[in-house]
């Protein structure tokens, strides 16, 4: 009897919703207030969201070509391996599993818990459940972190039962959160808004506009992180040559419209002094427009949104672990496919448990900075992979060729390089921590390659 294999069960509609669902999490509801603290300018905030979304579109178009060339489980891991060899691919997979995917899941789950406490205040971050002394420091665990872990475990359980269950869950949650986001402009029409102060474009208090804009972009890129997750599930997409580019394009255009619409509402609903530093900005804007009922509706939308995002990431991200294990570069058990549910069930369990550990370890802002730095660093490598494969495999079948080549992927690479440098400068601790985890992948690679040879 042959070993069970992954099933091509994701059609065009589910693929598009997987793109949107994997992107819209907590960032659009939380990050604008943080951006305003660094960049207190309505015009520049909207520009930052536009630039970040265009960056993601350029990346999605780049990965669409690679995804149709190699429609296999693992996505970017596979692309980097084909272009640069197994070491770079392994370091990507290692860093992605340790930081990008697991850290992203943890950060989104913390965002879920932040809004869950709106309905159940006892589970707020201010309620400390445990305080564990570690040397001269104390590791505190808040009630919100327990809620975050519970949400991760529940979604891991759903995905364990197969790609169809995971895709259906993502589709329902994605449609629900798009509907919730559509309420924001309705609130703006029915409630009270005030036109923002568009000038001066750069306030005098912003000493270094370029650096401040770069810091704001970190928050935007966290909110669009996940535009490439669809490629991780390449082995489970029906007709990938047509579905992958169409789903990526449609999904990212929808994200651009949704995000700009939401942020226009924010800057019209809240004066800059109120917007600056606000954590639950969507809730505050809804309250300002139509009162407590609006806040409740938005808080519920965020709960749905964050659950939907993590459902998509667990579905997609576990396929990276599966791909690495299938090549002998990770624990062999992670390459197993459940005989009944046809899911990489061990990989799903591994990603779920590690994400839960990270949710207990850090704050929302720390987690998303780790994620963005590591992700953008390897996004640059992914863009370079396109140029390498165009040169080394000119005759390879390419069902889709990136529009605007070579300008679009070149801009994607240039944008990635700028953000890597700026993040190193403005957030050195988180950036160096991400690099440290990457370096730890070298002995791990040596170990697993020796295991293969043995």
C-alpha positions in Angstrom: 0.0 0.0 0.0 1.4 3.4 -1.0 2.0 6.1 1.5 -0.7 8.8 1.8 0.0 12.0 -0.1 -1.2 15.6 0.0 -4.5 16.3 -1.9 -5.0 19.1 -4.5 -8.2 20.3 -2.8 -7.8 24.2 -2.9 -9.7 25.8 -5.8 -9.5 29.4 -7.1 -12.0 30.9 -4.7 -10.5 29.2 -1.6 -7.0 30.2 -2.8 -8.0 33.8 -3.1 -9.6 33.8 0.4 -6.5 32.0 1.7 -4.4 35.0 0.4 -6.7 37.6 2.0 -7.3 35.5 5.1 -3.6 35.0 5.7 -2.9 38.7 5.4 -5.8 40.4 7.3 -5.1 39.6 11.0 -4.6 42.1 13.8 -2.3 44.6 12.1 -5.0 46.7 10.4 -6.9 47.1 13.7 -3.8 47.8 15.9 -0.9 49.3 14.0 -2.0 52.7 12.8 -1.8 54.1 16.3 1.7 52.9 16.7 2.6 54.4 13.3 1.1 57.7 14.3 3.5 57.8 17.3 6.5 57.7 15.0 4.9 59.5 12.1 2.1 61.9 13.2 1.0 62.9 9.7 -2.3 61.6 8.1 -0.9 62.0 4.6 2.3 60.1 5.4 0.5 57.4 7.3 -1.8 56.8 4.2 1.3 56.9 2.0 3.1 54.3 4.2 0.1 52.0 3.8 0.0 52.5 0.1 3.8 51.8 -0.3 3.6 48.7 1.9 0.7 47.3 -0.1 2.4 48.0 -3.4 5.5 46.3 -2.0 3.4 43.3 -1.2 1.9 43.3 -4.7 5.4 43.4 -6.3 6.4 40.5 -4.1 3.2 38.5 -4.9 3.8 39.0 -8.7 7.4 37.8 -8.2 6.3 34.8 -6.3 3.5 34.0 -8.7 6.0 33.2 -11.4 8.1 31.0 -9.1 5.0 29.4 -7.7 3.8 28.2 -11.1 7.3 26.9 -11.9 7.4 24.9 -8.7 3.9 24.1 -7.5 5.1 22.0 -4.6 4.7 22.1 -0.8 7.1 24.6 0.8 6.8 27.6 -1.6 9.6 30.0 -1.0 11.7 27.2 0.6 11.5 25.4 -2.7 12.3 28.5 -4.8 15.4 29.3 -2.8 16.6 25.7 -3.0 16.2 25.7 -6.7 18.1 29.0 -7.1 20.7 28.9 -4.4 21.0 25.4 -3.2 20.0 23.5 0.0 21.9 25.7 2.6 20.1 29.0 1.8 16.8 27.1 1.5 17.4 25.5 4.9 18.3 28.7 6.6 15.1 30.2 5.2 13.0 27.3 6.4 14.7 27.3 9.8 14.2 31.1 10.3 10.7 30.9 8.9 9.7 28.2 11.3 11.4 29.6 14.3 10.6 33.3 13.8 8.4 34.3 10.8 5.6 31.8 10.9 5.6 30.9 14.5 6.2 34.4 15.6 3.5 35.7 13.3 1.0 33.2 14.7 2.0 34.2 18.2 1.7 37.9 17.5 -1.7 37.6 15.9 -2.9 35.4 18.8 -1.8 38.1 21.2 -3.8 40.6 19.1 -6.8 38.2 19.4 -6.4 38.2 23.1 -6.1 42.0 23.3 -9.6 42.3 21.8 -11.0 39.2 23.6 -10.4 41.2 26.9 -12.8 43.8 25.5 -15.6 41.3 26.2 -14.0 39.5 29.2 -11.8 42.0 31.0 -10.5 39.4 33.4 -8.3 38.1 30.5 -6.5 41.4 29.9 -2.7 41.8 29.8 -2.9 43.6 33.2 -4.0 40.4 34.9 -0.7 38.6 35.7 -1.2 34.8 36.1 2.4 33.9 36.9 5.7 35.7 37.6 8.7 33.4 37.2 12.1 34.8 38.3 14.9 34.1 35.8 18.2 35.5 37.1 17.9 39.2 37.6 14.7 39.4 35.5 11.1 38.1 36.0 9.2 36.4 33.3 5.5 37.3 33.6 2.6 35.5 32.0 -0.6 37.5 31.6 -4.1 36.1 31.3 -4.1 37.4 27.7 -1.3 35.1 26.8 -3.2 32.1 28.0 -6.1 33.1 25.7 -3.6 33.5 22.8 -2.3 29.9 23.4 -5.9 28.5 23.6 -6.7 30.1 20.2 -3.6 28.7 18.6 -4.3 25.2 19.9 -7.9 25.3 18.7 -6.9 26.3 15.2 -4.2 23.6 15.1 -6.8 21.1 16.0 -9.0 22.2 13.0 -6.1 22.0 10.5 -5.1 18.6 11.8 -8.4 17.3 10.3 -7.2 18.1 6.7 -6.8 20.8 4.2 -10.5 20.8 3.4 -11.5 21.5 7.0 -8.7 24.2 7.2 -9.7 25.8 4.0 -13.4 25.9 4.8 -12.7 27.4 8.2 -10.5 30.1 6.6 -13.1 30.9 4.0 -15.9 31.4 6.6 -13.7 33.5 8.8 -12.3 35.6 5.9 -15.7 36.4 4.6 -16.9 37.4 8.1 -13.9 39.7 8.7 -14.2 41.4 5.3 -17.8 42.1 6.2 -16.8 43.5 9.5 -14.2 45.8 7.9 -16.8 47.0 5.4 -18.7 48.4 8.5 -16.0 51.0 9.1 -17.0 53.2 6.1 -20.7 52.7 7.0 -20.0 54.0 10.5 -18.2 57.0 8.9 -21.3 57.8 6.9 -23.7 57.4 9.8 -21.6 58.8 12.6 -19.4 61.8 13.4 -16.1 62.5 11.6 -13.8 65.5 11.2 -11.5 66.1 8.2 -7.9 65.6 9.3 -5.2 68.3 9.1 -3.3 67.4 5.9 -0.7 70.1 6.3 2.1 70.3 7.0 2.7 67.0 5.4 5.9 66.5 7.6 5.3 67.9 11.1 8.2 69.9 12.6 8.5 67.4 15.5 9.6 64.6 13.1 13.3 65.1 13.1 14.2 62.3 10.7 11.3 61.8 8.2 12.9 59.0 6.3 13.8 56.9 9.4 10.3 57.6 10.8 8.7 56.5 7.6 10.8 53.3 7.7 9.6 52.6 11.2 6.0 53.1 10.1 6.6 50.7 7.2 7.7 48.0 9.6 4.1 48.1 11.0 2.6 48.1 7.5 4.7 45.2 6.4 3.6 43.2 9.4 0.0 43.9 8.4 0.6 42.7 4.8 2.9 39.8 5.9 1.6 36.6 4.4 1.2 37.6 0.8 3.3 34.6 -0.2 1.7 32.0 2.2 -0.4 30.6 -0.7 2.8 29.2 -2.3 3.5 27.1 0.7 0.5 25.0 -0.1 1.4 24.7 -3.8 1.1 20.9 -3.7 -2.6 21.2 -2.7 -3.8 23.8 -5.2 -5.9 22.7 -8.1 -4.6 23.9 -11.5 -1.7 25.9 -9.9 -0.6 27.5 -13.2 -3.8 29.5 -13.4 -4.9 29.6 -9.8 -1.7 30.9 -8.1 -1.2 34.1 -10.1 -4.9 34.9 -10.2 -5.4 34.4 -6.5 -2.3 36.4 -5.5 -3.2 39.3 -7.8 -6.9 39.4 -6.8 -6.1 39.0 -3.1 -3.5 41.7 -3.0 -5.6 44.3 -4.9 -8.4 43.6 -2.4 -6.0 44.1 0.5 -4.9 47.5 -0.9 -8.6 48.7 -1.2 -9.5 47.3 2.2 -6.5 48.8 4.1 -6.7 52.2 2.5 -10.4 52.4 3.2 -9.9 51.5 6.8 -7.1 54.0 7.4 -9.1 56.8 5.7 -11.8 56.1 8.3 -9.3 56.2 11.1 -7.8 59.6 10.2 -11.3 61.1 9.7 -12.6 59.6 13.0 -9.8 60.5 15.3 -7.7 63.6 15.7 -3.9 62.9 15.4 -3.5 63.5 19.2 -6.0 60.7 19.9 -4.7 58.4 17.1 -1.1 58.7 18.2 -0.1 55.7 20.3 -3.6 54.2 20.3 -3.5 50.4 20.7 -7.0 49.3 19.7 -7.3 52.0 17.1 -10.3 50.4 15.2 -12.3 50.1 18.3 -11.5 53.7 19.4 -12.5 55.0 15.9 -15.8 53.1 15.9 -16.6 54.5 19.4 -15.9 58.0 18.3 -18.2 57.6 15.2 -21.2 55.8 16.6 -20.5 55.0 20.3 -20.2 51.7 22.2 -22.2 49.6 19.8 -19.6 50.4 17.1 -16.8 49.4 19.4 -18.4 46.0 20.1 -19.0 45.3 16.4 -15.3 46.1 15.6 -14.0 44.1 18.6 -15.9 41.1 17.4 -14.6 41.6 13.8 -11.0 41.6 15.2 -11.6 38.3 17.0 -12.9 36.8 13.8 -10.1 38.4 11.8 -7.2 37.2 13.9 -8.6 33.6 14.1 -9.0 33.6 10.3 -5.4 34.8 9.8 -4.0 32.2 12.0 -6.1 29.4 10.5 -4.6 30.4 7.1 -1.0 30.6 8.5 -1.1 27.2 10.3 -2.5 25.6 7.1 0.2 27.1 4.9 3.1 27.3 7.3 3.0 23.6 8.4 3.8 22.8 4.7 7.3 24.4 5.1 8.1 22.0 7.9 6.7 19.1 5.9 8.8 20.1 2.9 12.0 20.3 4.9 11.4 17.0 6.7 10.6 15.3 3.3 14.1 16.3 2.2 15.7 15.0 5.3 16.5 18.5 6.7 14.2 18.4 9.7 12.8 15.8 12.1 11.6 12.9 9.9 8.3 12.6 11.7 7.3 16.0 10.4 7.1 14.5 6.8 4.3 12.2 7.8 0.9 12.5 6.2 -2.2 11.4 8.1 -3.6 8.3 6.4 -7.2 9.4 6.9 -7.1 13.3 6.9 -4.4 13.7 4.3 -2.8 16.4 6.4 0.9 16.9 7.5 -0.4 16.3 11.0 2.9 16.1 12.9 4.1 19.3 11.2 0.9 21.0 12.2 1.3 19.9 15.8 5.0 21.1 15.8 4.2 24.5 14.5 1.2 24.9 16.8 3.2 24.0 19.9 6.2 26.3 19.1 3.9 29.2 18.3 2.2 28.7 21.7 5.6 28.9 23.4 6.4 32.2 21.6 3.0 33.6 22.6 4.0 33.1 26.2 7.4 34.8 25.6 6.9 38.3 24.3 4.8 41.4 23.5 2.9 42.1 20.3 5.3 44.8 19.1 8.4 42.7 19.8 7.0 39.7 18.0 6.0 41.6 14.9 9.4 43.3 14.6 11.2 40.0 14.8 8.8 38.7 12.1 9.1 41.6 9.7 12.9 41.8 9.8 13.5 38.1 9.2 10.7 38.0 6.5 12.0 41.0 4.6 15.6 39.7 4.7 14.5 36.5 2.9 12.0 38.3 0.7 15.0 40.0 -0.8 16.5 36.6 -1.5 13.3 35.4 -3.0 13.3 38.3 -5.5 16.9 37.5 -6.4 15.9 33.9 -7.0 13.7 35.0 -9.8 16.6 36.7 -11.6 18.9 33.7 -10.9 16.4 31.2 -12.4 15.7 33.4 -15.4 19.5 33.2 -16.1 20.2 29.6 -15.2 17.0 28.0 -16.5 15.9 30.1 -19.4 14.1 27.1 -21.1 12.2 26.1 -18.0 8.4 26.0 -18.3 6.9 29.2 -16.9 3.1 29.2 -17.1 3.1 32.7 -15.7 5.7 35.4 -16.2 5.8 38.3 -13.8 4.3 41.5 -15.3 6.8 44.4 -15.5 9.9 42.3 -15.4 12.7 43.2 -14.6 11.4 46.5 -13.0 8.8 45.0 -10.6 11.1 42.4 -9.0 13.9 44.9 -8.9 11.8 47.4 -7.0 10.7 44.6 -4.7 14.4 43.7 -4.0 15.3 47.4 -3.5 12.4 48.0 -1.1 13.5 44.9 0.9 17.1 46.1 1.2 15.9 49.5 2.4 13.7 48.0 5.1 16.4 45.6 6.2 18.9 48.5 6.7 16.4 50.7 8.4 15.1 48.0 10.7 18.7 47.2 11.8 19.2 50.9 12.5 15.9 51.7 14.3 15.3 48.3 16.0 18.7 46.8 16.5 17.9 44.5 19.4 15.0 42.7 17.6 17.0 42.7 14.3 20.1 41.1 15.9 18.0 38.6 17.7 16.5 37.5 14.4 20.0 37.3 12.9 21.1 35.2 15.9 18.4 32.7 15.3 19.4 32.5 11.7 23.0 31.7 12.6 21.8 29.0 14.9 20.5 27.3 11.8 24.1 26.5 10.6 24.9 23.8 13.2 21.3 22.4 12.7 22.0 22.2 8.9 25.3 20.4 9.6 23.5 17.9 11.9 20.7 17.0 9.5 23.0 16.8 6.4 25.2 14.4 8.4 22.1 12.4 9.3 21.2 12.1 5.6 24.7 11.0 4.7 24.8 8.5 7.5 
